[in-house]
């Protein structure tokens, strides 16, 4: 009999409410009958619903990595709460008497196999794109690039003015004008630069209210990145026109300007890895005011290589009910195909299909073995990454330590991480980020503070003029102690 874990069910659920409702149906004895096929590829149940008749729900595993869920209920969610309830029945190892697969399911399987065979049949292969269509597509991409260059010209005028007059010139009246100009960038297919400009306006709005210089300094940093993006993007786009190659490529600027990657595009560029095993080190949800979006961010360690990557799930405020929120993952993710986005450290990753397995001591040992052992080496790598103005101003790293504790200084007690060479790094929060230092100080097991590995985000503190580490989780031989979820 097949087994399901809560992690697997949660990964398939369209949202938290559907997951909760599915659990309630199962725990409340909602199923009046259950059945599975002898070959264990088909599960079916009949459960009570709000209608006059019971709902018939099924899960077809003829393709292990692509289960098909069906239900007679009118819900538009997929899978619906009844399908999730059926998985909870399986997870609870309830009795599923063996029976015959319904005829209509067998017919649907045959039709699907016929469609798949047709796709792989060379004689039925897609006709090549006509030369006329190819020219039209290329012309459209070229036209878009020219429009983007026009927008970059407008952006250059704005940044030139700010560089010449200073950010202090952004008074309450001009802020509105700059906000209106930022909206125009969307008409030039430049959502990436538009987000930067919105962030600049927001920082200056806050600065005008509280006169806190940290917001002014942050605005300066945003302006520097906006300026760098404008210059590099102009060279990049002009180069594509000069070489007559308007197609998407593996340059990070494609996404920075607002391009959206498809998995098949990333695979086509060779940005992939087969049979990857991943462990989530931390997870958090932030709200980006400039983008008007919630962003679910996960940091992952490749069990085999130790590479730290990230996942981003964007949920626009206007479409929250249509986009599923991601969640913490406590199992090992096994995916047959992992795709990478272009970038430096902590590359964004995506996958389409995966299965889960419990995390054990061996996996944790493999992850810890890849951790950096010297702070000096880690800081050097972080500095090189953060020097690139197209990258984030922080980067995630896993550091092995001899101990974590506090030291007394003139400024007060500071939390530090000490490596095996005696090198030290200060651990601290960062303005605007969720507090993790309190959680770190509340760990009751003293063994956690010695001889483990800490995952955190290294960032440059402009006030103190040094690199600090924002702690996120501690990897031990027993499990991962998360300081935020």
N, C-alpha and C positions, 0 to 999 in steps of 0.2 A: 504493500500500500504506500502511496506517495505521502511525503511529509512536507508540511509548510511551516515556516517560522514566522513569527510576528513581523520580523524585519522584511521578509519577502512580501507579506500581505500589505504592509505599509507602503512598500515601494510601488505596488500596483494600484493602490487606492487613489482615486482622483482628488480626494481632499480628506481632511480630518473628520468631518461630519459623517461622510460615507463610511469611513473606517469604524468610527464609534457605533454607528447604527448597525453595521454588519456584525460587530461583536455582540451587540445586544440581542440581535435576532438569534444568533447561535447559542449564546448563554441562556436565553430565555426559552429555549426549546421550540423555536419557530419551525423547525423542519418536522414534517409528518412522515416523510420517507426519504431514503437515501439508496443509491445504487452506484456500482462501479463495474467497469468491464473486466473481463478475465485478464486481458493483456495490460491492464492498469493505465490505459491511455485515455479513458473517459470516465468522468464522474458526473453524477446527476442527483438532484434532490428536488423535493416538492415542499415548499414552505408557505406558511400562512402570510397573507398580505392584507392590504386595506380593501381589496376588491372582493367580489362574491366568490370567485374561484381562487384556488391556491395558485401560486406562481411556480412555474417549472424552470429551474435554473441548472445550467450545465457548464462544465469546464472540459475542453477537449485538448489533450496533450499529445496529439499525433506528432506534433513538432515540439520537442521538449522546451526549446528556448522561446517558442512563440505560442503560448497557450491561447486558445480562443474561448471567450466567455459568452454565453448566451442566456437570456432571461426573457420570460414572457411578460414581465412588468413593463409599464409605459415610461419608465425613467429614461432620461437622455444621458445620464452619467454612464461612464464606461471605465472599468466594470462597475455595475450598480451595487448597491448595498447587499442585495441578495447573493450576488456572485461572491462578494467578499465574505458573506456569512457562510457560504459553502466552503470557502477556503479555511475559515475558522473551524468548521466541522472536521475538515481533514487534519488541521493542526492539532485538534484535540483527540485525534485518533479514534473518532467515533466509528461505530460499526457501519460499513458500507457493503451490504450483501452483493454478491456477484450477479450480474444480469447481462442481457444482450444490449448492444448498442442500437439505439433506435434507427429505423430505416432512413429517416430524413437526414440524420447526422451522417450516415454512410454515403448518402447521395451528395451531401455538401462536401464531404472529403474528396469524393471522386471529381467533382467539378473543380475544386481547388487544385488537385493534382494535375488535372488537365490544363489549367491555366498556367501552372508552374512549368509544365513540360513544354508548353507553347513558347514560354519566354526563353527557355534554354535551347529550343530547336533552331539551328542555324537558318533553316529555310523560312522560319517565322520571325526572324530577327527584325528589329526596327529598321525601317528604311533610313539610309543616311540623310542627314539634313541637306536639303537642296542648297545649291550654291547661292540662289537668290535669298533664301532664308538666312543663310550664314552671313551674307553681306549685310542684310538688314539688321541682324543682331549686333554685328560688329559696329555698324554705323550708330546704333542706339547707344552702345557703351562709349563710343568716342564722343558722342554728343553730351553724354552725362559728364565725362571727364572735363570737357570744355566748360560746362556749366559750373562744375566744382572749382575750376581755376578762377572763374569770375567771382565766386563766393570767397575764395582765398584772397583775392585782390581787395574785396570789401573788408575782410578781416584784417588784412595788413594795414589798411587805412586806420582802422579802429585802434589796433595795437600801437601803430606809429604815434598816434595822437596821445595815447596814454604814456608811452615811453618818453615823449617830449614834455608833456605837461605834468606828469606824475599822477599817481592814483588819487591823490588828495583833490584833484580837479573833478572827481566823480561826485558832485554834489547831488542833493535830492532830486533836482530837476534833470540833470544829465544822466542819473541812474535810470530814470524812466526811458530816456532816449536810448541808452545802451541796451536796456532790456528789449526794446522794440527792434533794435538792430540785431540782437541775438536771435530773435524770432525769424528774421529774414534769412539767416543761415540755413534754416530748414528748407527754404525754397531752392537752395543751391545744392541739395543732397549732401549736407555736411552736419549730420546730427552729432557726430563726435565733437568737433570744434564748438558746436552750439552748446553742448553740455558744459564744456570748459568755461565758456563765456558766461553762462548762467551761474556757474559756481563762483566766478569772479565777482559778479554783481551781488550775489548773496553775501559773500564775505564782506564786501564794502558796506552793504546795508547794515549788517550787524555791527561793524566797526563804528559807523556813524551814531549808532544807538548807545554803545557802551564804552567807546574809545579804548577798548582793549587792544593793545598793540599786537597781540598774538593773531588777531583776525587780519590786521593790516599785513603782517608778515606772511600769513597764509595766502592773502590775495596776491602778494608779490610773487610767491611761488607758483600760483596758478597762472599769472601773467607770463612768467618765464616759460612754463610748459606750453602755453598757448602760442607764444612767439616761436618756440622751437618747432612746434607742430606745423605752424604756417610755413616756415622756411623749408622744412624737410618735405612737407607734402607737395609744395609747389615744384620742387626738383623732381620728386617721384612722379607726379602726374605729367609733367612736361616730358620726362623721360619715356613714359608710356606712349605719348603722342609721337615723339621723335622716332621710336622704334616700331610704331604701328602695332602695338600689342596691348590693347585695352582690357584684355581678360584679367580676371583675378589671379594673383600670384601669392607666393608665401611671404610677402613683405608685411611686417606688422602694421604698416601705414594703411593697408587696405581696411583693416578693422577699425583703426583709430579714426579714420574719416567717416566711419559709420557703416562700412560693408558688413554683411551678415553671411557667415559661413554655413554651408550645408555639409553634412557628414561625407557625402560622396565627393565633394570638392576637396576636402582635407585628405581623404583616402587617395584621390587621384594625384595629389601633390606628394604622396609618400609620407604624410604626417600621421603616422599610425604605428601601432604596436599590436601584434597578435598575442593572444593568451596572456593578458595582464592580470596581476593580482594586486588589489589596492586595499589600504586600510585608512579609514578616515581619522585624522588626528584632531580636528576641531571643526566646529560648525557654528555659524552665527547668522543672524538676520539683521541687516542695517536698512535704514531708510535714506535714500539719496534725494535730497530736496531739489537739486539741480535737474535731475532726471525725472522727478516725480514717480519714483519707482522704489519698491522694496526689492532688496537683493539678498538672496540666500547664498551664502558663501561657505564652501567646504574646502578644507585643505587635506590632501591625501598623500600617503607615502606609498611608493611602489615597493612591494615586499621584496622583489628580486634585485632592484637596483638602488633603492633608497631615494630616488628622485622625488622631490616634493612638487606636487601639482595642485591645481585649484579647479573648483567647479563654481560656475556662476549661473544662477537662475533668476532672471529679471521678471518682476511682476509689477506692471504699470498700475498705478492707483485706479485708473479708469477701467481696468480689466481684471481686478483682483479675483472676482468670482469665477473667472474663466481660466485662470492659470493656477495650477497646483503648486502649493508651497512645498519645498523640499524639507527634509528633516535630518536629524542626526542618524548616522549609521554605525552600528556597533559590531557588525559582522565583517568578514573578509569578502570583498567583492571580486568575483571572477568574471571577466568579460572576454569573449572571444576576439573582440576588436576594439581597441582604445584609440581614439583620435585626438591629436594635439592641435591646438591653435598656434600660429606663429608667435614667437616671443622669446624672452630670455628665461630667467629663473621663474619657478612657479607657473609654468605654462598652463593655460586653461585647457581642460580636457573634457571630452564627452564620450559617451558610449550609448549604444542602442539597446543591447541585450546583455543580461548578466544574471548569474546565480549567486547565492550567498552560502557561506559556510561559517561555522562558529570560529571565533578567534581563540587560539590557544597559545601556550607559552612559546612554542617553537616559532610561530609567526611573529610574536612580539620580540623575540630574540633576534630574528632576522632584520626586523625594522630597526632595532636599537643598534645593531652591528654597523649600520650605514651612517650613524650619527657622526657629526663633526666632533673631534676630540679636543681641538685647540680653538680657543676663542679668537686668537689672532688671525687664523686662517679664515674663519667664518666672517669676521668683520671685513677682511680684505675683499672677499667675494661680494659681500653686501654693498660695500662702498662702490665697487665697480658697477654693480647693477643699478644702484640709485643715482649714479652719475648720468645715466641715460634718461633724459627728460621725457622720453616717450614711455618709460616704465613707471610703476607706482613708486611712491617715496618710502616704501617699506618692502621687506621680503621675508618669507617664511623659511625658517631653518630649524633643524633638529640638532641640539647640542648635548653631548655627553658631559656629565659633571661629576665632580667628586662630592661637592656639597652645595646646598642652597641654604642661605641664612641671612641674618642681618649683621651689619657692622655699624659702629657708632662713628659719626663724623660731626663736624661743626654745624652742618646743616640739619643734623638729626640722624635717626636710624635709617639706614638704607638696606634694601634687599639686594643681594648679589648672588650671582652664580660663579662658582669657582671650578676651573677645569683641572686636569691632572698635572698640568705644569705650574699651577698656582696663579694662572691668569684669571682676571675677574671681569665681570660685566654686570652693570646695574640692571635690575629688573624694575620696571615701572609701568604705570598706565600711561595713557595718552588722551589728551582732551578730545572729547567726542566719541571715544571708544568705550565699550562696556567695561565696568570695573572687574578685573580679575585678581587684583592684588589681595582683596579681602578674602576671596576663596582660597588663595595660596596660603595666607596666614592661618586659615582655619583647619588645615589638614592635620589630623590628629596622630597619624602614624609617622613616627620619627624616621622610619626607614625610607620613606618617600623622599626625604630631603638629602639622601646620600646615595651615590653610585647609580643614578638613573639617567634618563635622557629627557630633556625639556624641549618641547616644541613651542616656538613663539615667533613673533614678528619683530625683526630688527628695524629700527627707524632712527633717523637723525633728529636729535632734540636741538632745535636752533637756539633755544635760550641757553642751555648748558653747553652747547657746542660739542656734543659727543653722541656716540651711538648707544642707544639703549635697547632693551629687549622687553617686549610686551608678552608676558607668559600666557599661553593658551591651554596647554595640557602637558602632563608628565607620563611618559611611557615607562612602565615598570614590568617586571617579569610576570606579574599577576594580572595586569590589565592597564588600561589607559585612564588616568585620573584627569577628567576634564574640568577646566576652570570656567568654561562657558560652553553653551550648547548651541 
